[in-house]
Amino acid sequence: MAGGVTTEPDDQGLGRSRGGLTTKLHLAVEQGQKPLSVVITAGQRRDSLQLEPVLENIRVPRIGPGRPHRRPHRRPDEVRADKAYGSRKNRA
């Protein structure tokens, strides 16, 4: 396209900004700061839309005997996030 601007694929983790090529990592970590979920997006993607995919990707295996939970608990008791994630929908 004119000016070198093209549409990037949705599944690509590289995006363009004024500073050049950028990538964003959206993480969910436990209190010990071990990663539970990672979503990689292009730098120009909106942060607030990534909260749900990050939470949906959390998988915590059951340790010891017993059957795994049919519906894993993905609604945390507390979330600390950048103000970019502070939409009304995310706070609800």
C-alpha positions in Angstrom: 0.0 0.0 0.0 1.0 3.6 -0.3 3.5 4.8 2.3 4.6 1.3 3.2 1.6 0.7 5.5 0.1 -2.8 5.3 -2.4 -4.7 7.3 -0.7 -7.2 9.7 -2.2 -10.7 10.4 -4.1 -11.0 13.7 -1.9 -13.8 14.9 1.4 -11.9 14.4 3.2 -10.5 17.5 4.9 -7.6 15.7 3.3 -4.3 15.2 4.2 -0.8 14.2 4.3 2.4 16.3 6.1 5.7 16.0 9.2 4.0 17.5 9.3 1.2 15.0 8.4 -2.5 15.4 6.9 -3.3 18.8 5.5 -6.3 20.7 3.4 -6.5 23.9 3.5 -9.3 26.4 0.3 -9.7 28.6 1.1 -11.9 31.6 -0.8 -13.5 34.4 1.5 -14.5 37.3 0.9 -16.0 40.7 2.0 -14.3 44.0 5.5 -15.9 43.7 5.6 -14.3 40.3 5.7 -17.5 38.4 4.0 -17.1 35.0 0.6 -18.8 34.6 -0.4 -17.4 31.2 1.2 -15.3 28.4 -0.5 -13.6 25.4 1.7 -11.9 22.8 0.2 -9.2 20.7 1.4 -6.6 18.2 2.4 -3.3 19.9 -0.5 -1.3 18.5 -3.2 -3.7 19.9 -5.4 -2.4 22.7 -4.3 -3.7 26.1 -7.8 -3.8 27.7 -9.0 -6.4 25.2 -6.4 -8.8 26.3 -7.4 -9.4 29.9 -10.0 -12.1 29.1 -7.7 -14.1 26.8 -4.9 -14.0 29.5 -7.3 -15.3 32.1 -8.8 -17.9 29.8 -5.3 -19.3 29.1 -4.5 -20.1 32.8 -4.1 -23.8 33.3 -3.2 -25.1 36.8 -2.6 -28.8 37.0 -3.9 -30.7 40.0 -1.1 -32.1 42.1 -1.7 -35.4 43.7 -4.6 -37.9 43.4 -8.0 -37.0 42.3 -9.8 -35.9 39.2 -9.1 -32.5 37.6 -11.6 -29.7 38.0 -14.2 -29.8 35.3 -14.4 -26.0 35.2 -11.1 -24.5 36.4 -11.3 -21.3 38.5 -10.2 -18.5 36.3 -11.6 -15.5 38.2 -8.9 -14.3 40.5 -9.6 -12.8 44.0 -7.3 -9.9 43.2 -5.8 -8.4 40.0 -3.0 -5.8 39.8 -2.7 -4.3 36.3 -1.6 -1.3 34.4 -4.3 1.4 34.0 -4.7 0.4 30.4 -6.6 -2.6 31.7 -9.0 -0.5 33.8 -12.1 -0.5 31.6 -15.5 -0.9 33.2 -15.9 -4.4 31.7 -12.5 -5.6 33.1 -13.3 -4.1 36.6 -16.7 -5.9 36.6 
